[in-house]
């Protein structure tokens, strides 16, 4: 009888732990001040009787993508896509062997690629979408993502989404927040997969955009992508794009670099309860460690100081995340 009682106690204990685990709204996050701040923000802004309550129609949250929602090192995903397509088209352009920035790509010079300036990157990306319709480009991106493998993780790029951030998106959506991606990467590039991997529809994606032209293709209307840039969605361009396209100031904004600073500043400057969060990449074992000296995803000392001054949450990838990707085992943090 005693043994039966002990067995029942153990059974109830493990069942209670199962219930607790399944009631955890952010299970990939380590218990602590960062996780608590996110949960308190959602709780306070969605309870009608709370002074920080936000009406449903005003609940807007914006997320940077590269380095905030998925891996951006050693190069961002769109640049990997562009590089693969330049290699594919290279036989049709023999002059590229001696012409920059194509020469560096064809020589597989990763260090040279990292040293490219914005103009050279824009040139590379423009070549991969010019004279394609929006539909053709979307199809090309989706087909590439089905077979493209990250050089370090040896996993598809679509499996390199940060599980903790995906949980934040789902938590906000569950509580009536409209979630948007606001990224420096190409708008049509992200729209090709955002709904499938983030649960964010294409109409909620804002990114850098090239001009398009209305044409007829086989007597059917189509939109042709042009090489000329229409808008660069980075730094001050982010709040400008949010105002132009969304028309409401976000109550929550998430980023990871100096390119997101203005979006977080503008979000926090509004009235009422606000949430501003930066992901800090300091886990060289499970992902990458980089900050002020990285050209990609630069997290400067000045940005860290501003975050402290303004009370922004700075997420330590090493300490705040039990797991980074859905396919890895949660680590046991001290």
C-alpha positions in Angstrom: 0.0 0.0 0.0 2.9 2.3 0.9 4.6 1.6 -2.4 1.4 2.3 -4.3 1.2 5.7 -2.4 4.8 6.5 -3.4 4.1 5.6 -7.0 1.0 7.8 -7.0 3.0 10.7 -5.5 5.7 10.4 -8.2 3.0 10.1 -10.9 1.3 13.3 -9.6 4.6 15.1 -9.4 5.6 14.3 -13.0 2.1 15.1 -14.2 2.3 18.5 -12.5 5.7 19.2 -14.0 4.2 18.3 -17.4 1.3 20.7 -16.9 3.7 23.5 -15.7 5.9 22.9 -18.8 3.0 23.0 -21.1 1.6 26.2 -19.5 4.9 28.0 -20.0 4.2 30.6 -22.6 7.9 31.0 -23.4 9.3 27.5 -22.8 12.6 28.2 -24.6 13.4 31.2 -22.4 15.3 30.9 -19.1 13.3 32.1 -16.1 14.6 35.6 -15.2 14.0 39.3 -15.6 14.0 39.3 -19.4 11.4 36.6 -19.7 9.3 38.2 -16.9 9.4 41.6 -18.5 8.0 40.2 -21.8 5.3 38.3 -20.0 4.4 41.3 -17.8 4.2 43.5 -20.9 1.7 41.2 -22.6 -0.3 40.7 -19.5 -0.6 44.3 -18.6 -1.4 45.6 -22.1 -4.1 43.1 -22.8 -6.1 43.3 -19.5 -9.0 45.7 -19.9 -8.9 46.8 -16.3 -5.2 47.5 -16.3 -3.9 51.1 -16.7 -1.5 50.0 -19.4 -4.3 48.3 -21.5 -3.9 48.7 -25.3 -7.0 48.5 -27.4 -6.9 45.5 -29.8 -6.8 47.7 -32.9 -3.7 49.5 -31.7 -1.7 46.4 -30.8 1.3 46.5 -33.2 4.6 44.7 -32.8 7.5 45.0 -35.3 10.4 42.6 -35.7 13.7 42.9 -37.6 14.5 39.7 -39.3 18.2 39.0 -39.9 19.9 38.4 -36.5 16.6 38.9 -34.7 14.4 36.1 -36.0 17.0 33.9 -37.8 20.8 33.5 -38.4 22.5 36.3 -40.3 26.1 35.1 -40.2 28.5 34.7 -42.0 26.3 36.5 -44.5 22.5 37.2 -44.5 20.3 34.6 -46.3 19.4 36.9 -49.2 23.0 37.4 -50.1 23.6 33.6 -50.1 20.6 33.4 -52.5 22.1 36.1 -54.7 25.6 34.5 -54.7 24.1 31.1 -55.8 22.2 32.8 -58.6 25.2 34.8 -59.8 27.2 31.5 -60.0 24.3 30.0 -62.0 24.2 32.9 -64.5 28.0 33.3 -64.7 28.4 31.2 -67.9 26.2 33.7 -69.7 28.4 36.6 -68.5 32.1 35.7 -69.1 33.1 39.3 -68.2 32.1 38.7 -64.6 35.4 36.8 -64.0 37.2 40.1 -64.1 34.5 42.5 -63.0 33.7 43.3 -59.3 31.8 42.5 -57.3 31.2 39.4 -59.4 34.9 38.4 -59.5 35.0 38.1 -55.7 31.9 35.9 -55.7 33.2 33.5 -58.4 36.5 33.2 -56.5 34.6 32.1 -53.4 36.3 34.8 -51.4 34.2 35.0 -48.2 36.4 37.6 -46.6 36.0 39.8 -49.7 32.2 39.3 -49.6 32.1 40.5 -46.0 34.0 43.6 -47.0 31.5 44.7 -49.7 29.9 48.1 -49.1 26.1 48.7 -49.5 26.5 49.8 -53.1 28.2 46.5 -54.1 25.6 44.4 -52.2 22.8 46.3 -53.9 24.4 45.6 -57.2 24.7 41.9 -56.4 21.0 41.6 -55.3 19.7 43.7 -58.2 21.3 41.3 -60.8 19.4 38.3 -59.2 15.9 39.8 -59.6 16.0 42.3 -62.4 13.6 41.5 -65.3 11.8 38.8 -63.3 8.2 39.1 -62.5 7.2 39.2 -58.8 5.7 35.8 -59.2 8.8 34.3 -60.9 11.0 35.8 -58.2 8.9 34.3 -55.4 9.0 30.9 -57.0 12.8 31.1 -57.4 13.3 32.0 -53.7 11.0 29.2 -52.6 12.8 26.6 -54.8 16.2 27.8 -53.6 15.1 27.5 -49.9 14.0 23.9 -50.5 17.6 22.9 -51.2 19.9 25.6 -49.8 22.1 24.5 -46.8 23.8 26.8 -44.4 27.6 26.3 -44.6 28.2 26.2 -40.9 25.1 24.5 -39.4 24.6 22.1 -42.4 20.9 22.7 -42.0 18.3 24.4 -44.3 18.1 28.1 -43.8 14.4 27.7 -42.8 15.5 25.6 -39.8 17.7 28.4 -38.5 14.8 30.4 -37.0 15.3 31.3 -33.4 12.8 29.3 -31.4 12.6 31.8 -28.5 11.6 34.6 -30.9 9.1 32.4 -32.6 7.5 31.9 -29.2 7.3 35.7 -28.7 5.6 36.1 -32.0 3.1 33.5 -31.2 2.5 34.9 -27.7 1.8 38.3 -29.1 -0.5 37.0 -31.9 -2.4 35.0 -29.3 -3.1 38.2 -27.4 -4.3 40.2 -30.3 -1.1 41.9 -31.5 -0.6 42.3 -35.2 3.0 41.3 -35.9 5.1 42.8 -38.7 8.5 42.1 -40.1 10.5 45.3 -40.7 13.8 44.3 -42.3 16.6 45.7 -44.4 16.4 42.5 -46.6 14.3 42.5 -49.7 10.6 42.7 -49.2 9.7 40.2 -51.9 12.4 37.9 -50.7 11.0 37.7 -47.2 7.4 37.5 -48.4 8.2 34.3 -50.2 8.5 32.4 -46.9 7.4 34.6 -44.0 4.0 33.1 -43.5 5.2 29.5 -43.6 8.1 29.9 -41.1 7.0 32.8 -38.9 3.2 32.8 -39.3 3.4 36.4 -40.5 1.5 37.0 -43.8 3.1 38.7 -46.8 1.0 41.9 -46.3 2.7 42.3 -42.9 6.2 42.2 -44.4 8.1 45.5 -44.9 11.5 45.4 -46.4 13.8 47.1 -48.9 12.1 47.2 -52.2 12.9 47.7 -55.8 10.7 49.4 -58.3 8.2 47.3 -60.3 6.6 47.9 -63.6 3.1 46.8 -64.7 3.4 44.7 -67.9 1.5 42.1 -69.9 3.1 38.7 -70.1 1.4 36.3 -72.6 -1.6 38.7 -72.5 -1.8 38.4 -68.7 -1.1 41.3 -66.3 2.1 41.0 -64.3 4.5 43.0 -62.2 8.1 43.2 -63.5 10.9 43.7 -60.9 13.4 46.4 -61.9 16.9 46.9 -60.8 16.3 50.4 -59.4 15.8 50.6 -55.7 12.7 52.2 -54.4 13.3 52.1 -50.7 16.0 51.0 -48.3 14.3 49.8 -45.1 17.2 50.3 -42.6 18.0 52.6 -39.7 15.8 55.7 -40.0 14.1 54.1 -43.0 12.4 51.7 -40.6 10.2 54.1 -38.7 9.5 56.0 -41.9 8.3 52.8 -43.6 6.2 51.8 -40.5 4.5 55.2 -40.6 3.9 55.0 -44.4 2.7 51.4 -44.6 1.2 50.5 -41.2 0.1 54.0 -40.1 0.4 53.2 -36.4 3.4 53.4 -34.0 4.3 50.0 -32.6 3.9 49.2 -28.9 6.7 46.6 -29.2 9.8 46.5 -31.3 12.5 43.8 -31.6 15.9 44.1 -33.2 19.6 43.2 -32.8 21.8 45.9 -34.3 22.4 49.6 -35.1 20.1 49.2 -38.0 17.2 48.8 -35.6 18.0 51.7 -33.2 15.7 54.2 -34.8 12.8 51.7 -34.8 13.2 51.0 -31.1 13.6 54.7 -30.3 10.5 55.7 -32.2 8.5 52.8 -30.6 9.5 53.8 -27.1 8.8 57.5 -27.7 5.0 56.8 -27.9 2.6 57.1 -25.0 1.7 54.2 -22.8 3.5 51.0 -22.0 6.2 50.1 -24.5 8.5 47.1 -25.1 11.9 47.5 -26.9 14.2 44.5 -27.1 17.6 43.8 -28.6 19.0 40.3 -29.2 22.7 40.2 -28.3 24.7 37.5 -30.0 27.2 36.2 -27.4 27.0 32.4 -27.8 29.9 31.3 -30.0 29.2 27.6 -29.1 25.5 27.3 -30.1 25.4 30.1 -32.7 27.9 33.1 -33.1 29.4 35.7 -30.9 29.7 39.2 -32.4 29.0 42.8 -31.6 30.8 46.1 -32.1 33.5 44.8 -34.6 31.1 42.9 -36.9 30.1 44.5 -40.2 27.1 42.3 -40.3 24.6 42.9 -37.4 26.8 45.5 -35.7 26.0 45.9 -32.0 28.0 48.9 -31.1 29.1 50.1 -27.6 27.0 53.2 -28.2 23.9 51.0 -28.8 24.5 49.0 -25.6 24.8 52.3 -23.7 21.6 53.6 -25.2 19.8 50.4 -24.4 20.9 50.7 -20.7 19.9 54.4 -20.6 16.5 53.9 -22.1 15.7 50.7 -20.3 15.6 48.5 -23.4 15.7 44.7 -22.8 19.0 43.2 -24.0 18.6 39.5 -24.5 21.7 37.4 -23.8 21.5 34.6 -26.3 23.9 32.6 -24.1 22.0 33.2 -20.8 18.4 33.9 -21.7 17.7 31.2 -24.2 17.6 27.5 -23.1 17.6 26.5 -26.8 18.2 28.6 -29.9 16.8 26.3 -32.6 13.8 23.9 -32.5 16.0 21.0 -33.5 18.5 21.3 -30.6 18.3 20.0 -27.1 17.7 22.7 -24.4 20.9 23.4 -22.5 21.1 23.4 -18.8 22.1 26.8 -17.7 23.5 27.4 -14.2 
